[in-house]
Amino acid sequence: MIKILFVSVALLAAGMAMLLVKVLGTENGRFSSQHIHDSKAMRQRGIHCVMDQDREMRAHKNMDLRTKI
């Protein structure tokens, strides 16, 4: 039982140490944004986040309904 506890604490400590190295190694101690809309490559491909895609589809659907009336 103690052996498992020691191994799990050691793994957690190793993970925290790796995270500390990442934070200290980045500019201003911040991680880059992981959002799709902040990625230049995704914008060039025309890929948006789900919220934007849903908004576009709803607007397109509403425009179709207005033209049929």
Buried (B, 14 or more C-beta within 10 A) or exposed (E): EEEEEEEEEEEEEEEEEEEEEEEEEEEEEEEEEEEBEEBEEBEEEEEBEEEEEEEEEEEEEEEEEEEEE
